[in-house]
Amino acid sequence: MNFPDFQKFIIQTSEQSLRRISVFNPLTIHKKGKRSKAIFALALVCFFWGTTWVAAKIGVSYMPPLQMAGIRQLLGGLCFILFFLYKGERWPRGKEWGPILVLSLLNFLLSNGLSTWGVKYISAGLGAIMGSIFPLWLVIIGLFAKGNRMPAKAIIGMILGFGGICLIFYEHLSDFLNSDFLFGILLSLAATWSWAFGTLYTKKNAANFNPYFSLGLQMVISAVCLILFTQTTGIGVSFTAIPWQSWAAIGYLVIFGSITTFIAYIYALQNLPTEQVSIYAYINPIVALLVGAAIFPGKQLTPFIAIGGLVALSGVFLVNKAFKAIPPPEQPETEGI
């Protein structure tokens, strides 16, 4: 290959790379197709849900975790409900409440409540690692589902991704001897089971209701249960006794965890394969770890983190490659915001 041909090859390769990266440009995303928007939405989920683990850890350091989860869900849910009532969205009727009640239990009361409680006893990064387990439950459920076959490359990619995340936290294995630490792990594990079933249930029933308006209803239903529980059992503290650190964490969680990211998550879930959307769980721990290291000076990056991160991202690549040829599921249009 002579120099002009080589130069042309470099220019063409650079142009292709720039076109692929341009999907993440927020200023031009509105001009892209549905799949590109879904990938951009998934990127938001990967980043912001990673940072919410750190925010939750800061918040529960100063107040009861279930109470914090309830307040966060109440504020976030009210934002959704008020917005859609303003736009004229009708309230669910009759059987339409069924999926909403189920998802309020799976996605918020159990999954979000238990994971917030769990991070009280474990680090933000390890809480995110436990959250990354849930794609494995999707694989296992998919293997047992009738007529549902997972590509071998996708299964290998998920296992590889989770293995890389485990390698990141290899140095924390001795902490399992601590009873509080073990309790936090069990809470986080139960949260992943609930989230896996909630993900599959959302995928199956999203066409039966406005998923965005439903999010607000789910949050408020779960929030009322959590707040009533913490207040009647004496677990909760007075609202005036909650310090500014927890309120700041709640504000961040409401804006980026309960509103922005959930909208992006549902949009990605409706327009990409479920297993491809689930790769955000592999990225979240890495984001949580890096952000945690930046906020908490005592946290250091180690070779285990670097190697584990490369292994995890290799798993992400395999999952993406396995489902790249699979067209996104057909879903009816939902009202945007």
N, C-alpha and C positions, 0 to 999 in steps of 0.2 A: 504494500500500500504506500503510494507516494504521499508527500506532505499535503498537497491540496485535498486529496481524498481523505486523509486522516483528519485534516481540519474540518472538512464537511461532516465527517462522522461525529466529531466532538460537538459540533454545533447542533446537529440533529438530536444527539443524545441529550444535550443540555435542554433543548426545547421540549423534548418529551418529559424530562424530569420536572421542568418548570410547570408544564401543564398538569402533571399529577399533583404537584404541591399546591397549585392554585386553588384546589378544592377547599383548602383550609383558610383562604382569604375571606374574612368576614365581610369585606366591602363588595365582593363580587358574588357571594354565595347565592344571592337572590336570582342571579341570571343562570344558575346551573340547573341541571335536571334533578329529578326526584332522588335518584340514587346518590348523586354527588352531595345533595343536601342531607341525605341520611348518613353518609359517611362523615360529613362535617358535624352533624348532631352527635354521632358516636364519639368523635374526637372531644367534644365538649364534655360528654359523660365521663370519658377516660380521665380527663384532667380534674374537673370540678368535684366529682365524687371521691377522687383521691384526696383532695384537700379537706373535704368535709370530715374525714376521719380525725385529722389534726384538730379541727375546730371542735368536734365533739369531745375529744380528749381534754381540751382546755375547759370546755363548759362543765363537764362532769367532775372536774377537779374542785369545783366550788359549790355544787348543788346536787341533789339526788338525780340520777340519770333518767329514771322513768318520768319524773316531773319535767325535766328539760325536754325529753322527747315529746311529751304531751303539749307543752307550750309551743314548741317548734311546729308541730303538726297543726295545732289550732290556728296559729297566725298564717301559716302557708295555705292551709285549706280555706280559710276565710277569704284570702286574696283571690283564689280560683272561683269560689262561689259567688262573691260580689261582682266579679268581672263578668261572669256569664249570665248572671241575673240582669245585669245592666244591658247586656246584648240581647236579652229576651229569651234566653234558653229556658225551656220548660223543665219542671221538676220531674224526676223519674216517677213512673206509675206502675203499680201492681208488681208483676214479676220482674220488672226492670231493676228493682231494688235488690234482687237476689245476688247477681254478680258483684254489685257494689259492696254489699255486706261481706261477701266472701273475701273480696280483695282488701277491704279495710282490715279484716282479721289477718290475712296472710302477709300483705305488704307493709302494713304499718303497726298494728297492735303487736304482732309477733316479731316480724323481721326487723323493723326499725327499732321497736322498743327493746328487744333482746340484744341487738347489736350495740345500741347505745349503752345499755346496762353492762354489757361485756367489756366495753372499752374503759370502764371504770377500773378494771383490774388488770388489763393488759395494755400494751402500747398501741398507739394509733396505727403504726405499721403492721403490727401483728394482727390487729383487728381487721385491717384491710386484707391481710393474707387469708384469714378465715373466710372473709367474704369471697375470696377467689375460688373457694372450694365448690361453690354452687354450680359452675358449669359441669363439673364431674357428675353431679346429681342429674343434670339434664341429659348427659350421655347415658347414664344408667337407666333413667326413666325411658329414654328413647329406645334403648335396646330391648326393653320389655314391652314397649308399645307395639301393637299389632300393625304389621306392614310398614314399620318405620326402621330404616337401615341407615346407620351413620357411616359416612366415608371413613375408611381406615386411617387416612391421612389426618382427618379431623380429630379422631380419637387420640392418635399419637401426638398431635399438636397440643391438645388440651392437657394430656398427661405431662408432656414435656414442659408446658407453660407452668403448670402447678408445681412440678418438680423444681423448676428454676426458682420459684418464689419460696419454696421450702428451703432451698439452698441459701437464699438470702438471710434467712433467720436460723441457720444451723447453730449459731453460737448461743441461741436462747433455749436450747433443749433442756438444760439443767433447771430452767424455771418451772418445769412441769411438776417438780417436787413441792412447789408452793401451792397450798390449798386454794388461796384466793386466785392465783394465776390459773389453776385448773378450772375453777368455777367460771372464770371469764371465758376460757376456751370453750367450755360446754355451752354457755349462753350463746356465744358467737356461732357455734356449730349448729345449734337449733335454729338460729336466725337464717342460716344458709338453706336449710331444708325448706323453711317457710317461703323464702324468696324464690327458690327454684320452682315450687308449685305455683306460686303467684305469677311468675313469668310465663309459665305454660298456660295458666288459666287466662291471663291477659291476652295472650296470642290467640286463644280460641274464641274469646268472647268480646274482643275489642270492637267488632262490627255491630254489636248489639246496643251500644250506647256511646254517647260522646265521651271519649276517654279523658279529655282534658277537664271537663266539668265533673266527671266522675272522680278524678283525682282529689278535687277539693272536698267532695262529699266523703270519700274514704278517709282523708286526713282528719276531718272534723269528727267523724264517728269514732275513730280510734283515739283522737285527742280527748274527747269527752270521757271515754272509758279510762284512759290513763290518768287524767287529772282527778276524776272522782275516786279512783283507786288510791292514789297517793295522798289525797286529802282525808279520805275516810279512815285510812289505816294509820295516819300520822307520819307517813314516810316523807311527805312533802314539807317544804318550809314556806314561811310567809313570803309573798311576792316582794315585799319591801326588803326582805333579808337577802334576796338574790343579788350578788355583786355585779358590777359592771362587766367583769370579764365574761361571766356567763351570758349576760344580755348581749354582749358583742358577738359571742359565739352563736347564740340563737339567731341573731339578725343575719349573720353570714349563712347559717344553715337554711334559714327560710328563703333567702334570695337565691342562693346558688345550689342548695341541696334540695329544697322542696318545690321550687318553682322552675327556675331556668333548666336545671338538669333533668327533672322529671319530664318536662315538655320534650326535650331533646331525646330522652330515653324512649318514650312512647313512639315518637316519630321514627326513630331508628328501628324500633321493634316492628313497626307496621310495614317498613319498606326494605328490610334486610332479613336474611335468615336468622332465626333465634340464636343458633350456635355462634354465628358471626358477631351478633350484638353482644353475646356473653363474654367476648374477649376483653371488654372493658375491665372485667374483674382481674385480669392479669396485669393491667397497666396501673390500676388504682394503688396497689401496694408500693410500687416503685415511686409514684407521685407522692404518696403519703410519707414514704421514707425520706425522699429528698426535701420535701417541704418541712418535715419534722426536724431534719438535720439543720435546716436553715434557721428555724425558730428556736430550737433547743440546742444551744452550743455544745452540750455534753454528748450529743449523738455524732458518732464518727462513721464515715464511709469506709468499709473494709473490702478486702478482695472477695469475700463471700458475696457481698452485695453486687460487685461489678460482674462477677462470673454468673451469679444467679440471674441478674438482670438480662444478660445476653441469652441465657438459656430460655428464660421466660419469653423474650421477644422472638426467639426462634419458634417457640410454640405458637405465638400469635401469627407468625408468617405462615405456618403450616395450616392453621385453621382458615385463614383468609384465602389461601391458595385452594384449599379443598372446596370451599363454598363460592369461589369466584364465578364459576360457570353456572351456578344455580340461580335462576331468576328470582327476584323478590316476590313475596306472596301478594296476590291481588287483594287490595283492601279498598273499601269505599272512601271517598274523600271525607275528611273531617274538617270542621270549622277551625280555621287558623286564628291565631291571636297576634 
